[in-house]
């Protein structure tokens, strides 16, 4: 029989991972090393391979995109070349490309990490020292006895002068100590931050890095005969800042380094870097994309850049890819950049600029952006619907609803093939409201979506849906009234024809419940459709008439066992008793038997069931061989016969209507109307993933002193809801609040050890009390003295000390995606463990003797935005000091930049009112207003649409200055757009 064979397909949309070693410089025998593999996705399995071994050495399934493979007690057989792959957990036959290899070098060192000073080794060292001494004497003799003009020996190397530069020929000696002359040091590396185009007046820094310490680093600009400046850094990197950039700062820059003392020796110059200065006096170009909408892979696309001047060189830029920069020298004032056979790699956000050919380092400001959206065939296309589906009245309101199979995707809406807007989702659904519908809103709409990790991979568009705008003017209203009159006449004719037949059956119900205790009271209600009717309640054929009205009530007071049974009702006309209704459905009156103990009821799972999930209700009594009955308010489920003393009522696909209050009872098989008392009620809560999850925060954060007061805040996005606070360790503890706004605060006074634990919250709309949101993330309330914090007992009066200073984020609290940022933690004492916390959770720590420590974050990702704080943990005493938190916001260039405008374009008189309008392209976002002269002044708004208005009443001189705005998706409060261009508010006088 042929052997089975597995074929692994390497798909291009699984990029190769990166691999690294820690420590990177090799590891000693018996030491420890960690191989780190970083991919591009989460929910993947990483596999580590070693050359020569066809099988995976290790595998890992991390929560994020980084896997670590530790190797402890390293041996010689661990040395070798390693690489790693990854594949999706759900699609194990789609693999990434392999990473580049990394070499693990095992040094032949003693396990203790110290030199082996045995007698043999000491003898070898002594002989080597004698040999080196003899060689040194020979070289010294040769140096001092050479004739004038002979080549110099530099520590055993022959120097031959060749003009300015020096060529070295090494003699056949095993030890040759080189002295580097000019041009022989390795060339340094150079970089510019920020990269790209620098505005006039902006700041830029040139960094030069070499491989040696104690060097002088010099900066050069092409065209200048000498170096511009130099610096003697303490390390191996120098920074050359340029503040308030001017036009003349544009150009090509290089750097080199030399030794500070002795005979001058220089390195080769670095590769050049460019500084391009943007001149605001040059008109910005415009940009257009053809075709618009979502582009099919393999199609052709054209990006046209249009300026206002000739003899210009146009540049095409792609966000997040500074290396890809095409340029053209057109004959006219515009350029067309053609992209044939579009692929996924071409998707992204493009802009363009131009430069005068006579001034190649002076650029215009970039144009607005266009987005080339390339369909991703692996993403299922979404669906789109419009409410109301039959059309919307002129100046009315409609909602365009887009739904996908994935959660937390960003949706793009297109109208007649053109881009219309984007929106952050609520679950897997995004809604685009159309308010004050006009004729321009009518048309064909479709939508696509992309994930947050891969904004350039966009699904195929949905099938289109048409929005019809109807004009309900006076003429149309007259037509509708006439049509309604015709329909009414037809209805009267049909009603007259039906009068000779029986009436429809009436509804019947029991209040308050069909299960009633002995000597209790119950009411049976029967409802008809017409007045002037006589109602009959029937039990085993015995009528009990009650005339007139449309609703009849049949009360049964002081219930006895004889009242139990099945009841129906019907009605007839008082004037014409030959015309009667059909009988109603039957209802049962069940009399609870005091001899039957009430059963117990429980839910599985107990914390609520997700929409579409599975849930069970268990009912357990004390008797065997009975029928169990499940009751839900007015609904009664079919009884279940059980040979045991318990029964289970299950649903494999829970729906909204399953939520409610349930109880159960049981009765013997021989007496179906004699039942037990009902159990205590339980609530089945259905979790709806389309409701936005709330956020939760704890104040104060960190470790809480016993006896202090704590506030847990739960923040949602909707009003008219009830918030619930849950504690993981005690499901029965569930507080709730009905706040006036969209958030609730739960206060815990005089905190004790019993309050410690993990808390989360959820909310339920008041109109649907059994429909709940998914729970928030959890926060942990840690009370000092708990075992998880310190194994030492809490002293009678713990010395907590003053709070720590706030952490400092450098260069600022906002950083671009992929950039670098550092967080400084400052303390008030030495000999402590400094811990960096994010959202109350431990991120990193260091045991330091310093008063402050730097935690760098390189290649910043979206999920690294958040609230950061510092804490100090004493090594000798059980106390912790905490700082207040600071906010790190990650700017995502894939979010379209907003625009900004002022209601006054000229000077504003003091005392006037001003409105600053910020306009975006996405809904469900929070807008922020910034003032350049006062970074601490930051207003924000949560508008219903895609724009916000910030009003400044009674303007004074303190309001003058430069303003800009940005926005953040409400689902990602620490991810921001780039700021808008600034506008200046000038106050007269």
N, C-alpha and C positions, 0 to 999 in steps of 0.2 A: 504494500500500500504506500502511495506517495506520502512523503512527510509534509506536514502543514508548514506554511511559510507566511510570516507577517511582513507586510510591506509598509514602511513608514514614509509618508509623503511630507516633504519639506515645503511648507507654504511660505510664500514671500511675505505674507502679512503677519508672520511670527518672526520679528527681527532677532538677530543673534544677541545673547546676553553678554554682559561684561563679567570678567572674573579677576580677582585680586587675592593677594595673600596678606595676612596680618600675623606676625610682623613680616615686612616685605624683604628684608635683607638676608634671608636665610635663617635656619633654625639649628640649634645644637642638638646632638644626640640626647634623647631623654626629655627634650623640651616640648613645647606645645605650639601649635600653629592652627590658624583658622583660614579655610578657603571660603571666600565670599563670592556669591554669584547673584547678580542683579539682572532681572528681566524687565520687560515693558508692560507686563500685565499682572493682575492679581488672580487669585484662585487657580494657580498653576502648580504643577509638580516639577521640582528641579531634580536633575540627575547628574551626578559627578562621575566622570570617566577618567581613567589613567591610561596613558599610552601602553600598549602591550596587553591590556586586559579588555576583552570584548564586552564584559558585563559591567554594569554600573557599580561603582565602589560604594556610594551612599546615595540616598535620595531624601528629599525634604519637601514638606508642603507648608510653607510659611503663610501667615495671615496677610502679609503685604507682598512686595515685589522683590524682596531680598532674602536669600537663603544662606545659611552659614553651615559649613561642614567642618566641625572641629576635629583635629587629630592630636591626641594627647600621647605623651611618652613616645616621641618620634623615634623611629628606627631607620636604619639605612634603606630598608626595602620601601619606605614611604617616599624616598626621593624619586623624582621623575617629573614628567610633563602631564599636566591636568587640564581638562576642558569640561564644560558643562553645557547641558541642553535644558529645555523646559517644554512641557506640553500642558494643554488645558486638562483639568481634572475630568471634565465631562466629555472631552473629545481626545482620548489617549492616542489616537493614530495620526494626529496632526502635530508635528514637532517643529521646534525652532531650528534655525541653523546653529551649528556649534559655536561656542565662544572662541575667541583667540586663545591659544594655549598659554599657560603660566607654568614656570619652572620652579619646583620646590627643591631647594638645595639644602642638603643636610651636612652641617659642618662637623668635622671629626674633633669635637671638643669633649672634655670631661663632663660627666653628667652634672657636676656641681656648678658648672659655669665658671670655674676658676682655673688658672694655668696649673699644669702638672709640674710642680717643682721637685721632681725626684732627683736622685743623685745622677742618673744617666742624662737627664735633660739639662741639668746644670752644667755637666761636663761638655755637652754639645754647644750650649750657649757660650761657654768660655772659649772653646776652639774657634767658633764663628767670630767672636770679638777679636781674637788675635789675628785671624786672616784679614778682617776688615782694617785693622790697624796697619798691617804691612802694606796693603794696597794703598791706603791713604798716604803713607810715607813715600811710596814710589811715585804717586801722582804729584805730591808736593815737590819732590826733587825734580821731576820733569818740568814742572811749571817755572821754578826759580832758575833753572839752568838753561832755559830756551834762549836762542839768540833773538835780537831785536827784529821785529817784523814777522817773526814766526807766528803761525796760528796759535790762539790761546786755547788752553784746556779749561773747560768749565766743568769742574767736578767730574772729570773722566769722559767728557764729550768734546769732540773736535769742532771748533767754530770756523766756518769759512765765510768770509764777508762777501755778500752779493748785493751791492748797492745798499739801499736802506734796509731791505729785508735780510734775514739771516737764515741760512740753511744749515741743518745739523746732521752730522754723520756719526752714528754711535760706534765706538770701537768695540772689539769683541771681548767685552767685560760682562760678567754676570750681574754686577751692580753698577748702575749709572744713574746719578742723581741729576735730573734735568733742571736747569734754570730757564724759565720761559721768556724769550725775548718777544719783540713786537710781532703779532700775528700768530703766535703759537698757542695761546690760550684757546680753549673751546669757545665758540661764539655764544653770546648770551641769547636769551629769548626776550621778546618785547611784546607788549600788549597795550591796548587803549581801553579805558573804561570811563564812561559808557562807550560802546562801539557805535558805529553808524555815523549819522550826521549830527553835528553839534550846533545848536542855535547861537546866533550872535549874543554875547552876554552870558552864555552858559559856562559850565565848569567841566573840565575833562582832566583825566590823570593818565600819564604814560608810566607804565611799570616796566622795569628792566630787571631780569633775574639771571644770575650766573650760578656756577657750581662751586665757587670758592668763597671763603670768608676773608674779611679784612681787605677788601678791594675797593678801589675808587672807580665809580661808575660815571661815565660821561655821556651826555645827550647831544646828538647832532641833528641838524636839519639840512635836507638836500638844498644845495645852492649857496649855503654859508660856508666860508672857507675854514672856520674853526668851530670848535664845539660851542654849544649854547651855554651849558652849565654842567656842573658835576656835583656829586655828593659822595660822602664817605659813610655808607650805612653800617649799622652794627651787624646786620645779618648779610644775607646774600641777595637781597632784593632792595631796589631803590624806587622811590616814587617821585615823579616830576609833575606837580600839579600846574594846570593852566586855569586861572580863574578869570571870569569875565572875558571869554574868548572874543577875539576880533578877526576881521577878514584875513589879516596878515599871518594869523596862526595856522591857516590851512597849509598843508604840505606833507612831504614824506619825511619821516623821522627814523633814525637808527640810534643804537647805543653800543658802547664797547666798555671794557673795563681794563684797569691796569693795577699793578702793585703800588702801594702807597710809599714804600721806602726802598732804598737801594736803586740799582740801575733800572730805568723805566722799561717795562715790558707790557705790551698791549695785546688784547684779544683781537680776533677777527670781529668785524662789525656784525651786528645782528641783522636779520632780515628786516626790510623796511615795513613800517606801518603808516597808514594815511590818516590825517585828520581833515575832515571835510566840514566846512563852516557854512551853515545855512543863513542866507541873507534874506531878511523879511521884506526887503524892498522889491524882491523879484516876485512877480505874480505866481501864485500856486497853479500848477497844471490841473486839468481835469482828466478823469480816467473812466473808461467804459469797457464792459465785457460782453463778448458775443460768442455763443448764445448765452442768454440768461437762464436762471433756474438751475436745475440739477443736470449735470453733464454726464452722458453715458460713457463708460470707459471705451477708448478706441476712437472717439470722435475728435474733431479739431476745434480748437478754441483760439480766439484772437483778443488780445488786450490792447486797446488803443489809448495812447497818452497824448493829450492835446495841450499845447502851450500857446503863448501869444508872441513868441519871438522866433526868429530864424537863427541859423548858425549855432544851434544848441546841440548838445549831446544828451540824449534821454537815457535814464536809468530805470530799470524795473526792479522793484524790491519785493521780497516775499517775507512776511513776518516769521520770526523764529528761525530764519535761515539766512544769516548775514553773508554766507559765502556765495549763495546763489544770487548774482546780481548781473543781469544782462544789460547791455547798452547798445544804442544805435545812434548813428549820425545821419539823420534824414535831411533831405534837400529842403523841406518846408518846415512848418511849425508844429508838426505832429509826427508820432512814430507808432507803428503797429508791431506788436510782439506776437508772433504766431507760435502756438503750442500744438504741434501735430501729434496725433495718436495719444490723446490724454490718458494718463494713468493715475492711480491713486496717489503717487508721489507728487503729482502736480497740484493736488488740492491744497487750498490755503487762502490766506488773505494777502492781496497784492496792492501796492501803491507805486507811484512813480514820481520822479523828480527830474530836473535837468540842470546842466551846468554849461556856462559859456565856454566855448572851446579855447578861448584865450585865457581863461581863468579856471583851470581844471579842478581847483580845490575849493571853489565857491559854488554852492548849490542853492537851488530854490527850496522852499519848504516842501515836504512831500504832499502829494495829492490826497484827497479822500481815498478810502479803501474800497475795493471790490472783492467779493469772495467767490473763488472758483470752487464749486461744490461738485465733487466727483462721486457718483453713486457707488456704494459698496455692495457687491452682489451677495455677500454673506449675511447682511442685515435684512430681516423680513420687512417688507414694506408696510407702513402703517395704514390705518383707516381714518377717514375724515367724515364728519357729519355736521349738519347745520341745524340749529334749533332756533325758531320753528322751521320744520322741514317744508311746509307748504309755502313759505315766503314771509317777508317782513314788510310792514307798512312803511311808507316814506316817512323818514325821521323817527322810525321806531328802533328797536334794539334786537339784535340777534347774536348768537354765540356760535363760533366755529370751533368744533371740538375735534382734536387730533389724538389718537390713541395708538400706542405701540405695545409690543410684547415685553420690552425691557423697562426697568425702573430707572428713574433719575437721568433720563436722556434730555437733551435740549432739542426743541422742536423748531423747525423752520416752516413758515407758511408762504405759499406762492399764490399769486392771483394772475390768471391768464399767462402763466409762464414766468412772470416777473416776481422778484423777491418782495414780500410784503412785510415781514417782521419775524421775530423770534420770541419764544417764551420758555421760561423754566417750568417744568412739569410739577404736578401734584401726583406723586406716584408714577403711573405710566400714562397719564392723561394731561394734556395741556389745552387750555381754553383761550381763544382769542375773541374778546367781546367787540362787537360792532355797535356803537352807540350813535344815535342820530343818523340812521342809514340814509344815504343819498343815492342818486342814480350811479355815481362813480363806484359805489361799493358792489353793485351788481356784477356778477361774472362767475367764472369757474375757478374754484379754489382746490389746491392740493397741498400736501405737507410731506416733509421728510424729517428725519431726526439723526442726531449723532450722539455718541457717548461723550462723557466729560474727559475721558483719557485720550480719545482720538477724535478731536473736533473736525479733522479733514476727512474722516471716513463716514460718509453720509448714506443713508438708505435710499433706495429708489423711491420716487414720489408715490404717494397714495393714488388710488383712483380718484378722479375729480368729483367734486360736489358743487352744484350750482346754487348760488344765492340769488333769489328772485326778489326784487324790490317792487312792491305793488303800491299804486296810487289810489288810496281810498278817498277820492274827492267827492263833491256833492253828487256828481253824476253817478259815480260808482255806488255811493250810498243809496241813491234812489233805486238803482238796479237791484241792490241787495235786499232792500225793503220789499220790492215787488216779488222777488224770488221767495222771500220768507213768507209773504202772504199766500203765494201759490202752495208752498209746502204746508202751511197751516190748514188751508182748505182741504188738501189731500188727507191730512191727519184727521180732520173732523169726519171726513167721509169714511175713513177706515175705522174710526172709533164707533161711528154709528152702526157700521156693519158688524162690529164685534159685540155690540150690546146684547145681541140675542144669544150669545154664547156664555160659557162660564167665565168668571173672573180668574185671574192668575192667583197662584197660591201665595198666601201671606208669609212673611218671615216670622219666626218665633224664637224667643230666647228666655233664659232663666236668670234672675238677678237676686242676690249677688253671686250665687254659685249653685250648680245643680246638686252639690253635696251639702246637706243641711243636717244639723244635729237635732236630736229629739227635742220637741217643744220649741224649736226655733221657728223662724219665719222665712218665707221665700215668695217671690212674685214671678208669675209667668206672664210675659208680654207678647201680644199678637198685633201685628201692624198690617193695615190694608192700604188700598190706593185711593179709595173714594169715601166721601162723607155719607152719612145716612145709612150705615151698615149695621147689621146685628152680628156679633161675634159669638162663636161657640168654642169652648174648651172641652175636649173630649178625652176621657180616660176609659179604656175598655168599653167604648160605645156610649158612655153616659154624658149627655150634653150639659153644659153649664153656661147658658146664654148671658151676654152682656151687650146691650144695644148701643147704637149711635157712636159717632166719632170715627177717626181713622186709626186710633190705637186703643186697644183694650188691655186692661190690667186685671189679672186674676190672682189676688193675694191668697196665700195659704199660711195662716197663723197657727201657732201651737201645733207644729207638725208632729204627726204620729206615724207609726210604721205603716198604717193603711194608706197614707198619702204617697208612698213611694210607688214608682211605676213609670210608664211611658205615656206622654201626652202629645196631642196634636190640636190644631185649631183651624177653623175656617170661618167664613162670613157670608152673609146674604143681604140682599136689599130689603129694607123694611117695607117699602111700598110694593115691591114685586118679589115675593118670596120664592118664585120659581127660578130666579137667577142667583146662583151660588158660586162660590169660589172652589178651586181645587183645595184639598186639605194640605196643610203645611207639612214640612218635615217634622219628625218626632223629636222631642226632648225628653230627658229622663230626670226624674227626681229621685235622688239617692239619699237614704237616711243613714247617717253614720251610727254604727253600733258601738256602744260604750265598752263592750267586751273585747273589741279588737284594738290592741295598742296601735298608736299611729306609727307609720314606718319612717325610716330615715331616707334622705335623698341627697345625692352628690353629683358633681359634674366632673367629667374627664375630657380634656384637661380643665383644671380648675380656674386658671387665670384668664379665660376668654378664648374664643375660637376665631381664627382668621377666616375671612370670607372665602368660600370654596374649600375650606379644610374639613376635617372629620371631627365629630364630637359625640359624646355619649352622656346619657343621663341614667344614673343607677338608682334603683329603688329597692330597699331592703326592709322586710318585715320580720315578724317573729313566728309566723306560721308557714307551713309548707303546703304545696298543692293548692294555691289560690290564684286568682286572676288579679294582675296588677294594672291599674289605670293611671295614665299620665294626664294631668290637667294643666292647661295654659289659659289663664284668664277665661275668655268665653269659648275656647276651643278644648275639645276632649278627644284624646287619641284613642284608637282602637285598643281594647284590653289585650294583655299578653298573658297567656297561660304558662305557669311555671311550676315544675315539680319541686323546685328548690324554694328557698325563702327570699329570693331576689330576682329582679328582672332588669334588663338593660334596653333602653330606647336609643337607637343610634341613627346618625345621619352621616353619610360619607361626603356630602356636598352641602355644607351649611350655607344658607342664604340669609338675606337681611331679615326676612319675615320670621326666621327661627328665633331671633332674639326675643326675650321676654322673661316673665316670672313663672316658674313651674312649681307644681306640687304633685304628689302622687298619693294614691290610696290603694286598697286592695279589698276584695270580697271573696267569699267562698264560691265554689262552682255551683252549689245548689241554690244559693240566694243571691242573685246578681244585684238586687236593689238594697241589700244590707251590707254596707261597706264600713271600713275603718275610718277614723278621723283622718283628714288629709295631713300629710307631712308638713313640716315647716317649709316655706318657699325658698327656692334658690333662683338666682338670676343667671341666665345665659346671655353673655355679652358677645356680640359679633364684632370683630375688628375689621374695619374697612381700610385697605391699603391706599385708597384714593384720598383719604383724609391726611393732610400734612402732619408728619410727626412733630410733637412739641419739642422744645429744648428745655433743659433743666440746668440750674446753677445753684451753687451753695455759697452762703455768706455767713461767717468768714470761711475761706478755703483753708486747706491744710488741717493740722491737728487742733482740735477744739479743747479748751480747758473745761473740766467739769464745773457745772454751775453757770456757764455762759449761756447766752441766747443765740439761737441759730435760725436763719431764714432759708427755706428752700423755695426758690422761685421757678415756676413752670410757665413758659411762654409759648403761646400758640399763634395762629394767624387768623383766627375767627373769633367772633363774639357770639354771645348767646349760647355758651357752652358751659358744661359742668366739668371742673378739673378734679381728677382723682390722684392721690398720692399713694404709691405702693412701696412696701418694704420687702426686699427679697427674702429676708430671714423670717418674716411673719406675714403670710398671705392674708390672715384675718384682719390685720391692721390696715385699714383703708379709709383715709380721710378724704373728704370732698368739699369743694367750694363752688359757689355760683357767682363769679365776679361780674362786675359791670363791663369790663373791657375784655382784652384778649390774653390776659395773663392772671395768674393767681400766686399768692404768697402764703406758704404754710410755715407758721412760726412754732419753734420748739423752745419753750422756756425752761430755764434751769436744766441744761443738758446733763444727763447721767450716762453711766455705762450702758444701760438698757437701750439707749437711743442710737448707739453705734450700729452701722450697717450700710447696705447699698440701697439707695432709693431711686425710683423712677416715677414718671407721671404719665397720665394720658388724659383725654377729655372725651366727652360725649355731647352731641348736640341736644339741647333741651327738648327739641321737637321729636327726637328719636332717642329716648333714654337708654335703649339697649344696643345702640350702635356706637362703637368706640374707635378712636384712633389707635394706631400701633403705639406701644409705650416708647417713651423717650430713651435716649442713652441713660446710663446710670451714673450717679455720683455717690461717692462714699463719704459718709460722716464718720470720721475717726476721732474717738474720744481719748484724750491722753490717759495713759495707764493701761490701755488694752494690750493684750498679749502680742497683737500683730505689730505694735509700735515699739514696745520695749519689754524686755523680760524682767527688768528691774521694777520693784514696786514704786508707785508714785510717791514722792515725798509729800509731807504734810503741806508745805507751801512751796510749790515748784517755782523756780526762778526763770520766768519766761523772758524777761527783758523787753526792751522796746522793739517795735517791728523793724525789719530790714528795709534799707532803701529800695525803691523800685528798681527793677532791672533796666538796663540801658540797651536799646537796640541800635546797632550801627551798621550802615550809615543812617537809616531811618526806619520807622515802623511800617513802611510799605516797600515791598521788593518785587521785582518782576519775576515771572515764572522762569525758572532756570538760573536765576541770579544767585548771589551769595549775600549772607547777612550774618552778623555776630550778635550774641546776647551776652552782655556783661552782668554777672552777679556780684554785687558788692556786699561785704559783711562788716561786722563790728567786733570780730575776734578771730584769733588764729587757732589752728589745730582743730578744725571742724570739717565735716563732710558737707560740701556745697552741692545742692541738688537743684537741677532745673526741672520745673514742672510745667505741664501744658494741660490746662483745664482741670487742675487738681490731680493730674496723673504724673507719675515719675517718668521723665524722659532720659536724663543723663545725670551722672554725679561724678565728683572727683574729691579725693581726700587731699586737702591743700593746706599749706602753712601761710598762704598769701591772704591778703584782705579782699582780693577780688579775683575772679577767674572768668575766662572767655570761653563761651560755648559756640563754635562756628557751625553754621548750617550752609552747606554748599549745594548747588544745583537744586534750588528750592522747588518743592512740588506743591500742588494745590492743597493737599491734606495737611501740610505743615503750617498753614495759617491757623491762628487761634490766640487764646489768652495764655501768656506765659508768666510764671512767677518763680521766685527763688526761695529756697529754704535752707537753713543751717541746722544740721543734726550734730549734737555734741557727741564726742567719743567717750566722754567720762560721765556725763550726767544725762538723765532722761528728759531732755527738753528739746523743743524745736522752735526756731524763730522763722517767721514767714514774712515775705514782702507782699505788697499789693501787686496786682497783675498789670501787664502791659499787653497791647494788642499788636499782633503781627498780621498784616494784610498782604496777600499775594495778588499781584496784578497779572491778569491773564490777557495777553495781547490778542487772543482769538475773540474776545468780547468786543463788539463794535464800540468805538469811542463815542461818547455823547457830544452833542453840540450845546452851546450856551449863548444866551442873548440877554440884553438889557432893555427894559422898557423905555429908558432914556438913552439916546445915542450921543447926546451932547452933554455939556456941563449940567449938573443937577443942582437946583437951588436948595439951600438948607431948609429943612422942615418939610420937604416934599416926600412923597411915597414912591418907592422904587420896587419893581418886580424883576427878579432874576429867573429866567426860564431855562430849565435844563431839559433837553429832549434826547431820549434814547431810542432804541429800536426793539427793546425787549420789555415784556410785562413781568409782573410778580418780582419786582426788584425794589431796592431801597436806594434813593438818591442821596448823595452827600455833597454839601457845598463847602468849598475850601477857600481860605483867604491867604494869599502868599505871605503877607506881612504878619499874620497871626496864626501859626499852625495849630494852636490850641482851640481856635474857633472853628468848630465843625458842626454844622447843622445837618439834620437828615430828615427825610420824609418817605412815607410808604404810600405812593399814589396808587389809584386804581388802574391807571393806564400806563403809557410808556413815557410820560413826562411829568415834571414836578415844577412848581412855582414857589420860590422863596421870596417872601415879601419883607421889605425893610421899611417900616413906617417911621416918619419924622426923621429923615436922614440928617446926620450931623457929620462934622469933619472926621470923626473917628471911623466912619463907615467907608471913607475913601480907600481905594486900593485895588489890587488885581484879584479877581475871583475866577475859580474854575470849579468844575463839578465832575463827579464820577458816580458809579452805581455798583451795587453788589446784589447778586441773586439772593432772594430771601432763603432759599434752600441751602446756600453756601455763604454764610454771613461774613466769612473772612477771605473771600475771593472777590476781587474788584476789577473793574475795567480800568484802562488807562485814563488819566484825567483829560477833560476837554481842553481845547485851546483857551487861553485866559481872555477875560474881558476886564476893562478898567472902569471903575466907578469914580468919576471925577466930581467932587463937590465944589461948587463955585465959592469964591471968597477965600 
